[in-house]
Amino acid sequence: MADRNSSKVPPRCLTLLPGDSRKFEICAKPKWNDTALAMKAGERYRFVATGEWCDASISTGPEGYVSDRWFFRLTERFRRRPSDNWFALIGAVGQHEPAAFLIGSGTVETVAVDGILNCYANDLWLFYFNNSGAVTLEVTREL
């Protein structure tokens, strides 16, 4: 008889069967939001995000925003994901920037590597202190 805890997935992790969904609160302040959702390479997931969070005094949804302020324009290339909007919701399998992908308000992704889903608001590394609020992310494993 196989021991339930002998698998490669740590016991605190969640897994989704095809067709199952789970909601997570993704907070704006942490540099990484560990969802504890274990994903495996080749699995396909649908992501849908709703709600609003704040970049200092700027309120936005999970799709983020484009700024016309000079400071923001000068520092765009230093965002964690320079090509994505300020405060766009980003997902990553593990805490590895190269494994990151844009979620925004919604996307469908096939996971490239095994790991835990982590999420964050796309911002400058040193400016998470002034972030607030949270968005809700619903993750559904595709059939």
LINFENTA-V16244 format. One record per helix or strand of 2 or more residues. SS is the DSSP state (a for helix, b for strand). FROM is the first residue (numbers start at 1). LEN is the number of residues. If there is no record, write none. Layout:
# LINFENTA-V16244
ss->[SS;SS]
from->[FROM;FROM]
len->[LEN;LEN]
This chain:
# LINFENTA-V16244
ss->[a;b;b;b;b;a;b;a;b;b;b;a;b]
from->[4;21;33;44;58;70;89;97;100;106;115;125;131]
len->[3;7;7;12;3;9;5;3;3;5;7;6;11]
